[in-house]
Amino acid sequence: MGHIEEALKLFEAMRNSGLELDIVPYTILIDGLCKVGHIKVAEELFHQLLNNGLKPDVYTYCIMINGLCKDGLLDEAYTFFGSMGKNDCSPDSCCYNVMIQGFLRNSYISKATQLLTEMVGKGFCADIFTVTLFIDLILHSNKSILL
């Protein structure tokens, strides 16, 4: 675990010292945990920030959704995506693209297409990575996909 273990210790020391932590240190630590594959610890930290009365921002959600998608936990990622509104946080283009990419990488084609339609309906655009994944899917598939 290395540096992440040190970061967790520092985070705990900051909390124990009486500092009122805002969303930033939580987000930084969640990002690091997701990047090294400690998704369950990242989820626990996400829930801790909610329990401490903090509201995750779109960036924190996007990091968490991306980590879950990369770990193949699409249902959990989609639950996080769907829960954003409960915390007064609306998904932005980045969140939509991350979720769609997760669906596509894990062969949830109909969900990806459905979410793409919803995203475009809300005025957002697919990024180059999402478009590339759809194009690759079309090129390497025997099926026709109507976008």
C-alpha positions, 0 to 999 in steps of 0.5 A: 500500500505504501504511500496510500497507507501514509496518506491514510495515517496523515488523514486520520491525524488531521481528523483527530487533531480537531481540524474541520476537513472539507471535501478536498482532502476526502476527494484527494484520498478517494482518488488515490485509493481508487487509483491503487485499486482499494475501491472498498476503502474509497467507498467507506471514505465516501460514506464517512464524508456523507456521515460527517455532513459534507456534500460530495461534489461532481468531481468526487462523484466522478472519481468514485464512479470511475473507480467502481467502473474500472473495478467492474462494479457497474451496478454500484457505479450506476447507484452512485451515479443515480444518487447524485441528485439526493446530494444536490449534485447533478451529473455533468458531461464528465460523469456521463462519459465516465459511466457510459465508458464503464458500460461500454468496456463491460459490454452493457451496450443497451445501458450505454446507449440509453445513457448516451441518449439521456446525456445528449437530451440534457445538452451534454456531448460525448467526449472523444473517448466515449465516441471512440468506444462506440465506433470501436464497438460498431466496427468490431460487432456484427450488430448495428447500433442506432445512436 
